[in-house]
Amino acid sequence: MTFVNFMSGGTGRAVRIVVGLAMIAIGLVLGGGWLALSIVGLVPLAAGALGLCVLAPLFHLPLRATGSPGA
């Protein structure tokens, strides 16, 4: 539960954005079958940019953190 709380916060959002960008960059640089990694990298990038934590509903927490911009 602490992990989900961390990921719902501002630092967790930044981590998701950085991880998403890294996955996209690695997929584009390596090419071939690795391009799928770029597509998968869009999920954490979008979740971080929109302030969503896709794991939170599994722990009966709101999808969007209450302190997220745009909430």
PDB file of N, CA, C and O in Angstrom, chain B, residues numbered from 101:
ATOM      1  N   MET B 101       0.830  -1.180   0.000  1.00  0.00           N
ATOM      2  CA  MET B 101       0.000   0.000   0.000  1.00  0.00           C
ATOM      3  C   MET B 101       0.879   1.250   0.000  1.00  0.00           C
ATOM      4  O   MET B 101       0.517   2.252  -0.617  1.00  0.00           O
ATOM      5  N   THR B 102       2.001   1.210   0.664  1.00  0.00           N
ATOM      6  CA  THR B 102       2.911   2.351   0.683  1.00  0.00           C
ATOM      7  C   THR B 102       3.417   2.645  -0.720  1.00  0.00           C
ATOM      8  O   THR B 102       3.569   3.809  -1.090  1.00  0.00           O
ATOM      9  N   PHE B 103       3.678   1.606  -1.506  1.00  0.00           N
ATOM     10  CA  PHE B 103       4.136   1.784  -2.879  1.00  0.00           C
ATOM     11  C   PHE B 103       3.092   2.530  -3.699  1.00  0.00           C
ATOM     12  O   PHE B 103       3.433   3.426  -4.472  1.00  0.00           O
ATOM     13  N   VAL B 104       1.838   2.172  -3.537  1.00  0.00           N
ATOM     14  CA  VAL B 104       0.767   2.825  -4.289  1.00  0.00           C
ATOM     15  C   VAL B 104       0.639   4.283  -3.849  1.00  0.00           C
ATOM     16  O   VAL B 104       0.423   5.164  -4.680  1.00  0.00           O
ATOM     17  N   ASN B 105       0.770   4.538  -2.561  1.00  0.00           N
ATOM     18  CA  ASN B 105       0.725   5.919  -2.080  1.00  0.00           C
ATOM     19  C   ASN B 105       1.881   6.732  -2.659  1.00  0.00           C
ATOM     20  O   ASN B 105       1.704   7.891  -3.034  1.00  0.00           O
ATOM     21  N   PHE B 106       3.057   6.126  -2.730  1.00  0.00           N
ATOM     22  CA  PHE B 106       4.217   6.802  -3.325  1.00  0.00           C
ATOM     23  C   PHE B 106       3.971   7.095  -4.802  1.00  0.00           C
ATOM     24  O   PHE B 106       4.234   8.204  -5.266  1.00  0.00           O
ATOM     25  N   MET B 107       3.472   6.115  -5.535  1.00  0.00           N
ATOM     26  CA  MET B 107       3.245   6.284  -6.967  1.00  0.00           C
ATOM     27  C   MET B 107       2.129   7.283  -7.256  1.00  0.00           C
ATOM     28  O   MET B 107       2.103   7.873  -8.336  1.00  0.00           O
ATOM     29  N   SER B 108       1.217   7.483  -6.325  1.00  0.00           N
ATOM     30  CA  SER B 108       0.147   8.455  -6.503  1.00  0.00           C
ATOM     31  C   SER B 108       0.618   9.882  -6.239  1.00  0.00           C
ATOM     32  O   SER B 108      -0.049  10.836  -6.639  1.00  0.00           O
ATOM     33  N   GLY B 109       1.748  10.035  -5.578  1.00  0.00           N
ATOM     34  CA  GLY B 109       2.269  11.360  -5.250  1.00  0.00           C
ATOM     35  C   GLY B 109       3.053  11.977  -6.394  1.00  0.00           C
ATOM     36  O   GLY B 109       3.196  11.386  -7.465  1.00  0.00           O
ATOM     37  N   GLY B 110       3.554  13.169  -6.145  1.00  0.00           N
ATOM     38  CA  GLY B 110       4.295  13.912  -7.167  1.00  0.00           C
ATOM     39  C   GLY B 110       5.566  13.224  -7.608  1.00  0.00           C
ATOM     40  O   GLY B 110       5.883  13.214  -8.798  1.00  0.00           O
ATOM     41  N   THR B 111       6.304  12.645  -6.665  1.00  0.00           N
ATOM     42  CA  THR B 111       7.541  11.948  -7.017  1.00  0.00           C
ATOM     43  C   THR B 111       7.240  10.709  -7.860  1.00  0.00           C
ATOM     44  O   THR B 111       7.952  10.415  -8.820  1.00  0.00           O
ATOM     45  N   GLY B 112       6.198   9.999  -7.500  1.00  0.00           N
ATOM     46  CA  GLY B 112       5.799   8.816  -8.272  1.00  0.00           C
ATOM     47  C   GLY B 112       5.391   9.177  -9.689  1.00  0.00           C
ATOM     48  O   GLY B 112       5.684   8.445 -10.634  1.00  0.00           O
ATOM     49  N   ARG B 113       4.712  10.312  -9.832  1.00  0.00           N
ATOM     50  CA  ARG B 113       4.344  10.776 -11.175  1.00  0.00           C
ATOM     51  C   ARG B 113       5.587  11.040 -11.999  1.00  0.00           C
ATOM     52  O   ARG B 113       5.655  10.653 -13.165  1.00  0.00           O
ATOM     53  N   ALA B 114       6.576  11.700 -11.400  1.00  0.00           N
ATOM     54  CA  ALA B 114       7.819  11.998 -12.114  1.00  0.00           C
ATOM     55  C   ALA B 114       8.530  10.706 -12.506  1.00  0.00           C
ATOM     56  O   ALA B 114       9.063  10.598 -13.610  1.00  0.00           O
ATOM     57  N   VAL B 115       8.537   9.731 -11.607  1.00  0.00           N
ATOM     58  CA  VAL B 115       9.178   8.440 -11.894  1.00  0.00           C
ATOM     59  C   VAL B 115       8.487   7.762 -13.076  1.00  0.00           C
ATOM     60  O   VAL B 115       9.155   7.233 -13.964  1.00  0.00           O
ATOM     61  N   ARG B 116       7.148   7.775 -13.090  1.00  0.00           N
ATOM     62  CA  ARG B 116       6.417   7.141 -14.199  1.00  0.00           C
ATOM     63  C   ARG B 116       6.726   7.832 -15.519  1.00  0.00           C
ATOM     64  O   ARG B 116       6.879   7.169 -16.545  1.00  0.00           O
ATOM     65  N   ILE B 117       6.818   9.155 -15.503  1.00  0.00           N
ATOM     66  CA  ILE B 117       7.132   9.887 -16.728  1.00  0.00           C
ATOM     67  C   ILE B 117       8.529   9.549 -17.217  1.00  0.00           C
ATOM     68  O   ILE B 117       8.725   9.300 -18.407  1.00  0.00           O
ATOM     69  N   VAL B 118       9.505   9.538 -16.313  1.00  0.00           N
ATOM     70  CA  VAL B 118      10.893   9.230 -16.697  1.00  0.00           C
ATOM     71  C   VAL B 118      11.003   7.795 -17.207  1.00  0.00           C
ATOM     72  O   VAL B 118      11.667   7.547 -18.214  1.00  0.00           O
ATOM     73  N   VAL B 119      10.363   6.855 -16.526  1.00  0.00           N
ATOM     74  CA  VAL B 119      10.411   5.452 -16.961  1.00  0.00           C
ATOM     75  C   VAL B 119       9.749   5.299 -18.332  1.00  0.00           C
ATOM     76  O   VAL B 119      10.265   4.584 -19.190  1.00  0.00           O
ATOM     77  N   GLY B 120       8.619   5.960 -18.542  1.00  0.00           N
ATOM     78  CA  GLY B 120       7.947   5.899 -19.836  1.00  0.00           C
ATOM     79  C   GLY B 120       8.814   6.447 -20.951  1.00  0.00           C
ATOM     80  O   GLY B 120       8.916   5.846 -22.021  1.00  0.00           O
ATOM     81  N   LEU B 121       9.449   7.606 -20.698  1.00  0.00           N
ATOM     82  CA  LEU B 121      10.336   8.184 -21.704  1.00  0.00           C
ATOM     83  C   LEU B 121      11.534   7.282 -21.987  1.00  0.00           C
ATOM     84  O   LEU B 121      11.957   7.143 -23.135  1.00  0.00           O
ATOM     85  N   ALA B 122      12.081   6.669 -20.932  1.00  0.00           N
ATOM     86  CA  ALA B 122      13.217   5.764 -21.121  1.00  0.00           C
ATOM     87  C   ALA B 122      12.823   4.546 -21.947  1.00  0.00           C
ATOM     88  O   ALA B 122      13.574   4.117 -22.823  1.00  0.00           O
ATOM     89  N   MET B 123      11.648   3.990 -21.669  1.00  0.00           N
ATOM     90  CA  MET B 123      11.187   2.832 -22.437  1.00  0.00           C
ATOM     91  C   MET B 123      10.987   3.192 -23.900  1.00  0.00           C
ATOM     92  O   MET B 123      11.343   2.414 -24.785  1.00  0.00           O
ATOM     93  N   ILE B 124      10.425   4.352 -24.159  1.00  0.00           N
ATOM     94  CA  ILE B 124      10.220   4.795 -25.532  1.00  0.00           C
ATOM     95  C   ILE B 124      11.558   4.990 -26.241  1.00  0.00           C
ATOM     96  O   ILE B 124      11.732   4.561 -27.381  1.00  0.00           O
ATOM     97  N   ALA B 125      12.500   5.639 -25.559  1.00  0.00           N
ATOM     98  CA  ALA B 125      13.810   5.885 -26.167  1.00  0.00           C
ATOM     99  C   ALA B 125      14.550   4.583 -26.459  1.00  0.00           C
ATOM    100  O   ALA B 125      15.123   4.429 -27.537  1.00  0.00           O
ATOM    101  N   ILE B 126      14.544   3.649 -25.518  1.00  0.00           N
ATOM    102  CA  ILE B 126      15.232   2.369 -25.722  1.00  0.00           C
ATOM    103  C   ILE B 126      14.603   1.615 -26.889  1.00  0.00           C
ATOM    104  O   ILE B 126      15.312   1.061 -27.729  1.00  0.00           O
ATOM    105  N   GLY B 127      13.281   1.593 -26.940  1.00  0.00           N
ATOM    106  CA  GLY B 127      12.602   0.901 -28.037  1.00  0.00           C
ATOM    107  C   GLY B 127      12.926   1.498 -29.396  1.00  0.00           C
ATOM    108  O   GLY B 127      13.104   0.773 -30.374  1.00  0.00           O
ATOM    109  N   LEU B 128      13.002   2.834 -29.455  1.00  0.00           N
ATOM    110  CA  LEU B 128      13.310   3.485 -30.730  1.00  0.00           C
ATOM    111  C   LEU B 128      14.767   3.288 -31.133  1.00  0.00           C
ATOM    112  O   LEU B 128      15.066   3.107 -32.313  1.00  0.00           O
ATOM    113  N   VAL B 129      15.670   3.324 -30.161  1.00  0.00           N
ATOM    114  CA  VAL B 129      17.097   3.168 -30.469  1.00  0.00           C
ATOM    115  C   VAL B 129      17.404   1.741 -30.926  1.00  0.00           C
ATOM    116  O   VAL B 129      18.138   1.546 -31.895  1.00  0.00           O
ATOM    117  N   LEU B 130      16.845   0.744 -30.233  1.00  0.00           N
ATOM    118  CA  LEU B 130      17.158  -0.647 -30.567  1.00  0.00           C
ATOM    119  C   LEU B 130      16.373  -1.132 -31.789  1.00  0.00           C
ATOM    120  O   LEU B 130      16.829  -2.025 -32.503  1.00  0.00           O
ATOM    121  N   GLY B 131      15.195  -0.549 -32.030  1.00  0.00           N
ATOM    122  CA  GLY B 131      14.415  -0.895 -33.213  1.00  0.00           C
ATOM    123  C   GLY B 131      13.967  -2.343 -33.242  1.00  0.00           C
ATOM    124  O   GLY B 131      14.037  -3.049 -32.235  1.00  0.00           O
ATOM    125  N   GLY B 132      13.514  -2.772 -34.386  1.00  0.00           N
ATOM    126  CA  GLY B 132      13.059  -4.152 -34.569  1.00  0.00           C
ATOM    127  C   GLY B 132      11.925  -4.502 -33.624  1.00  0.00           C
ATOM    128  O   GLY B 132      10.954  -3.755 -33.499  1.00  0.00           O
ATOM    129  N   GLY B 133      12.052  -5.638 -32.963  1.00  0.00           N
ATOM    130  CA  GLY B 133      11.045  -6.093 -32.008  1.00  0.00           C
ATOM    131  C   GLY B 133      10.979  -5.216 -30.768  1.00  0.00           C
ATOM    132  O   GLY B 133       9.993  -5.248 -30.031  1.00  0.00           O
ATOM    133  N   TRP B 134      12.012  -4.444 -30.542  1.00  0.00           N
ATOM    134  CA  TRP B 134      12.048  -3.556 -29.379  1.00  0.00           C
ATOM    135  C   TRP B 134      11.099  -2.374 -29.534  1.00  0.00           C
ATOM    136  O   TRP B 134      10.845  -1.661 -28.563  1.00  0.00           O
ATOM    137  N   LEU B 135      10.572  -2.153 -30.731  1.00  0.00           N
ATOM    138  CA  LEU B 135       9.611  -1.066 -30.917  1.00  0.00           C
ATOM    139  C   LEU B 135       8.363  -1.274 -30.062  1.00  0.00           C
ATOM    140  O   LEU B 135       7.688  -0.311 -29.700  1.00  0.00           O
ATOM    141  N   ALA B 136       8.061  -2.522 -29.741  1.00  0.00           N
ATOM    142  CA  ALA B 136       6.923  -2.806 -28.856  1.00  0.00           C
ATOM    143  C   ALA B 136       7.143  -2.168 -27.482  1.00  0.00           C
ATOM    144  O   ALA B 136       6.186  -1.751 -26.829  1.00  0.00           O
ATOM    145  N   LEU B 137       8.389  -2.092 -27.052  1.00  0.00           N
ATOM    146  CA  LEU B 137       8.700  -1.448 -25.778  1.00  0.00           C
ATOM    147  C   LEU B 137       8.322   0.027 -25.822  1.00  0.00           C
ATOM    148  O   LEU B 137       7.875   0.584 -24.819  1.00  0.00           O
ATOM    149  N   SER B 138       8.494   0.648 -26.955  1.00  0.00           N
ATOM    150  CA  SER B 138       8.103   2.050 -27.112  1.00  0.00           C
ATOM    151  C   SER B 138       6.599   2.214 -26.938  1.00  0.00           C
ATOM    152  O   SER B 138       6.139   3.163 -26.304  1.00  0.00           O
ATOM    153  N   ILE B 139       5.851   1.302 -27.494  1.00  0.00           N
ATOM    154  CA  ILE B 139       4.393   1.373 -27.382  1.00  0.00           C
ATOM    155  C   ILE B 139       3.963   1.155 -25.935  1.00  0.00           C
ATOM    156  O   ILE B 139       3.097   1.869 -25.429  1.00  0.00           O
ATOM    157  N   VAL B 140       4.561   0.176 -25.273  1.00  0.00           N
ATOM    158  CA  VAL B 140       4.247  -0.088 -23.864  1.00  0.00           C
ATOM    159  C   VAL B 140       4.663   1.098 -22.998  1.00  0.00           C
ATOM    160  O   VAL B 140       4.010   1.387 -21.996  1.00  0.00           O
ATOM    161  N   GLY B 141       5.734   1.783 -23.368  1.00  0.00           N
ATOM    162  CA  GLY B 141       6.208   2.943 -22.619  1.00  0.00           C
ATOM    163  C   GLY B 141       5.231   4.097 -22.610  1.00  0.00           C
ATOM    164  O   GLY B 141       5.328   4.985 -21.763  1.00  0.00           O
ATOM    165  N   LEU B 142       4.283   4.097 -23.548  1.00  0.00           N
ATOM    166  CA  LEU B 142       3.262   5.141 -23.560  1.00  0.00           C
ATOM    167  C   LEU B 142       2.338   5.052 -22.348  1.00  0.00           C
ATOM    168  O   LEU B 142       1.780   6.065 -21.925  1.00  0.00           O
ATOM    169  N   VAL B 143       2.171   3.861 -21.788  1.00  0.00           N
ATOM    170  CA  VAL B 143       1.259   3.680 -20.647  1.00  0.00           C
ATOM    171  C   VAL B 143       1.769   4.430 -19.411  1.00  0.00           C
ATOM    172  O   VAL B 143       1.031   5.256 -18.873  1.00  0.00           O
ATOM    173  N   PRO B 144       3.010   4.178 -18.932  1.00  0.00           N
ATOM    174  CA  PRO B 144       3.451   4.943 -17.759  1.00  0.00           C
ATOM    175  C   PRO B 144       3.621   6.434 -18.054  1.00  0.00           C
ATOM    176  O   PRO B 144       3.417   7.268 -17.173  1.00  0.00           O
ATOM    177  N   LEU B 145       3.991   6.767 -19.279  1.00  0.00           N
ATOM    178  CA  LEU B 145       4.126   8.173 -19.638  1.00  0.00           C
ATOM    179  C   LEU B 145       2.770   8.886 -19.532  1.00  0.00           C
ATOM    180  O   LEU B 145       2.668   9.950 -18.921  1.00  0.00           O
ATOM    181  N   ALA B 146       1.754   8.301 -20.119  1.00  0.00           N
ATOM    182  CA  ALA B 146       0.420   8.903 -20.066  1.00  0.00           C
ATOM    183  C   ALA B 146      -0.129   8.915 -18.642  1.00  0.00           C
ATOM    184  O   ALA B 146      -0.741   9.897 -18.221  1.00  0.00           O
ATOM    185  N   ALA B 147       0.085   7.834 -17.905  1.00  0.00           N
ATOM    186  CA  ALA B 147      -0.410   7.771 -16.523  1.00  0.00           C
ATOM    187  C   ALA B 147       0.244   8.850 -15.663  1.00  0.00           C
ATOM    188  O   ALA B 147      -0.424   9.496 -14.856  1.00  0.00           O
ATOM    189  N   GLY B 148       1.542   9.041 -15.836  1.00  0.00           N
ATOM    190  CA  GLY B 148       2.231  10.072 -15.071  1.00  0.00           C
ATOM    191  C   GLY B 148       1.801  11.460 -15.484  1.00  0.00           C
ATOM    192  O   GLY B 148       1.604  12.327 -14.632  1.00  0.00           O
ATOM    193  N   ALA B 149       1.652  11.685 -16.773  1.00  0.00           N
ATOM    194  CA  ALA B 149       1.267  13.002 -17.269  1.00  0.00           C
ATOM    195  C   ALA B 149      -0.161  13.367 -16.847  1.00  0.00           C
ATOM    196  O   ALA B 149      -0.456  14.536 -16.600  1.00  0.00           O
ATOM    197  N   LEU B 150      -1.035  12.379 -16.766  1.00  0.00           N
ATOM    198  CA  LEU B 150      -2.427  12.629 -16.407  1.00  0.00           C
ATOM    199  C   LEU B 150      -2.681  12.510 -14.905  1.00  0.00           C
ATOM    200  O   LEU B 150      -3.786  12.782 -14.437  1.00  0.00           O
ATOM    201  N   GLY B 151      -1.665  12.107 -14.155  1.00  0.00           N
ATOM    202  CA  GLY B 151      -1.819  11.972 -12.707  1.00  0.00           C
ATOM    203  C   GLY B 151      -2.637  10.762 -12.300  1.00  0.00           C
ATOM    204  O   GLY B 151      -3.351  10.798 -11.298  1.00  0.00           O
ATOM    205  N   LEU B 152      -2.538   9.693 -13.071  1.00  0.00           N
ATOM    206  CA  LEU B 152      -3.272   8.471 -12.770  1.00  0.00           C
ATOM    207  C   LEU B 152      -2.336   7.419 -12.199  1.00  0.00           C
ATOM    208  O   LEU B 152      -1.167   7.345 -12.576  1.00  0.00           O
ATOM    209  N   CYS B 153      -2.852   6.613 -11.296  1.00  0.00           N
ATOM    210  CA  CYS B 153      -2.099   5.460 -10.796  1.00  0.00           C
ATOM    211  C   CYS B 153      -2.944   4.235 -11.098  1.00  0.00           C
ATOM    212  O   CYS B 153      -3.930   3.966 -10.412  1.00  0.00           O
ATOM    213  N   VAL B 154      -2.556   3.495 -12.127  1.00  0.00           N
ATOM    214  CA  VAL B 154      -3.382   2.379 -12.599  1.00  0.00           C
ATOM    215  C   VAL B 154      -3.436   1.223 -11.603  1.00  0.00           C
ATOM    216  O   VAL B 154      -4.318   0.371 -11.712  1.00  0.00           O
ATOM    217  N   LEU B 155      -2.523   1.167 -10.641  1.00  0.00           N
ATOM    218  CA  LEU B 155      -2.547   0.113  -9.631  1.00  0.00           C
ATOM    219  C   LEU B 155      -3.463   0.443  -8.456  1.00  0.00           C
ATOM    220  O   LEU B 155      -3.874  -0.457  -7.725  1.00  0.00           O
ATOM    221  N   ALA B 156      -3.786   1.710  -8.267  1.00  0.00           N
ATOM    222  CA  ALA B 156      -4.549   2.142  -7.097  1.00  0.00           C
ATOM    223  C   ALA B 156      -5.913   1.451  -6.961  1.00  0.00           C
ATOM    224  O   ALA B 156      -6.264   1.049  -5.852  1.00  0.00           O
ATOM    225  N   PRO B 157      -6.696   1.294  -8.032  1.00  0.00           N
ATOM    226  CA  PRO B 157      -8.001   0.629  -7.861  1.00  0.00           C
ATOM    227  C   PRO B 157      -7.893  -0.806  -7.340  1.00  0.00           C
ATOM    228  O   PRO B 157      -8.830  -1.308  -6.719  1.00  0.00           O
ATOM    229  N   LEU B 158      -6.778  -1.460  -7.583  1.00  0.00           N
ATOM    230  CA  LEU B 158      -6.593  -2.818  -7.060  1.00  0.00           C
ATOM    231  C   LEU B 158      -6.530  -2.826  -5.539  1.00  0.00           C
ATOM    232  O   LEU B 158      -6.792  -3.853  -4.912  1.00  0.00           O
ATOM    233  N   PHE B 159      -6.185  -1.690  -4.941  1.00  0.00           N
ATOM    234  CA  PHE B 159      -6.086  -1.555  -3.488  1.00  0.00           C
ATOM    235  C   PHE B 159      -7.218  -0.679  -2.941  1.00  0.00           C
ATOM    236  O   PHE B 159      -7.116  -0.136  -1.841  1.00  0.00           O
ATOM    237  N   HIS B 160      -8.290  -0.549  -3.717  1.00  0.00           N
ATOM    238  CA  HIS B 160      -9.478   0.223  -3.335  1.00  0.00           C
ATOM    239  C   HIS B 160      -9.157   1.682  -3.057  1.00  0.00           C
ATOM    240  O   HIS B 160      -9.731   2.290  -2.155  1.00  0.00           O
ATOM    241  N   LEU B 161      -8.243   2.237  -3.829  1.00  0.00           N
ATOM    242  CA  LEU B 161      -7.904   3.651  -3.759  1.00  0.00           C
ATOM    243  C   LEU B 161      -8.343   4.307  -5.053  1.00  0.00           C
ATOM    244  O   LEU B 161      -8.516   3.625  -6.063  1.00  0.00           O
ATOM    245  N   PRO B 162      -8.528   5.626  -5.042  1.00  0.00           N
ATOM    246  CA  PRO B 162      -8.964   6.294  -6.280  1.00  0.00           C
ATOM    247  C   PRO B 162      -7.910   6.228  -7.383  1.00  0.00           C
ATOM    248  O   PRO B 162      -6.710   6.232  -7.108  1.00  0.00           O
ATOM    249  N   LEU B 163      -8.367   6.167  -8.627  1.00  0.00           N
ATOM    250  CA  LEU B 163      -7.470   6.106  -9.772  1.00  0.00           C
ATOM    251  C   LEU B 163      -6.620   7.363  -9.867  1.00  0.00           C
ATOM    252  O   LEU B 163      -5.432   7.295 -10.182  1.00  0.00           O
ATOM    253  N   ARG B 164      -7.237   8.517  -9.590  1.00  0.00           N
ATOM    254  CA  ARG B 164      -6.525   9.788  -9.622  1.00  0.00           C
ATOM    255  C   ARG B 164      -6.292  10.227  -8.173  1.00  0.00           C
ATOM    256  O   ARG B 164      -7.215  10.240  -7.359  1.00  0.00           O
ATOM    257  N   ALA B 165      -5.063  10.577  -7.874  1.00  0.00           N
ATOM    258  CA  ALA B 165      -4.737  11.057  -6.529  1.00  0.00           C
ATOM    259  C   ALA B 165      -5.481  12.354  -6.254  1.00  0.00           C
ATOM    260  O   ALA B 165      -5.697  13.158  -7.161  1.00  0.00           O
ATOM    261  N   THR B 166      -5.869  12.555  -5.010  1.00  0.00           N
ATOM    262  CA  THR B 166      -6.654  13.742  -4.659  1.00  0.00           C
ATOM    263  C   THR B 166      -5.849  15.013  -4.807  1.00  0.00           C
ATOM    264  O   THR B 166      -6.433  16.076  -5.014  1.00  0.00           O
ATOM    265  N   GLY B 167      -4.516  14.947  -4.709  1.00  0.00           N
ATOM    266  CA  GLY B 167      -3.681  16.118  -4.840  1.00  0.00           C
ATOM    267  C   GLY B 167      -3.167  16.353  -6.253  1.00  0.00           C
ATOM    268  O   GLY B 167      -2.344  17.241  -6.473  1.00  0.00           O
ATOM    269  N   SER B 168      -3.647  15.564  -7.211  1.00  0.00           N
ATOM    270  CA  SER B 168      -3.156  15.691  -8.586  1.00  0.00           C
ATOM    271  C   SER B 168      -3.701  16.948  -9.243  1.00  0.00           C
ATOM    272  O   SER B 168      -4.860  17.309  -9.036  1.00  0.00           O
ATOM    273  N   PRO B 169      -2.865  17.617 -10.037  1.00  0.00           N
ATOM    274  CA  PRO B 169      -3.377  18.751 -10.795  1.00  0.00           C
ATOM    275  C   PRO B 169      -4.469  18.281 -11.749  1.00  0.00           C
ATOM    276  O   PRO B 169      -4.346  17.227 -12.372  1.00  0.00           O
ATOM    277  N   GLY B 170      -5.506  19.045 -11.856  1.00  0.00           N
ATOM    278  CA  GLY B 170      -6.604  18.686 -12.735  1.00  0.00           C
ATOM    279  C   GLY B 170      -7.622  17.762 -12.089  1.00  0.00           C
ATOM    280  O   GLY B 170      -8.572  17.327 -12.740  1.00  0.00           O
ATOM    281  N   ALA B 171      -7.425  17.459 -10.796  1.00  0.00           N
ATOM    282  CA  ALA B 171      -8.358  16.555 -10.115  1.00  0.00           C
ATOM    283  C   ALA B 171      -9.610  17.291  -9.702  1.00  0.00           C
ATOM    284  O   ALA B 171     -10.513  16.694  -9.115  1.00  0.00           O
TER     285      ALA B 171
END
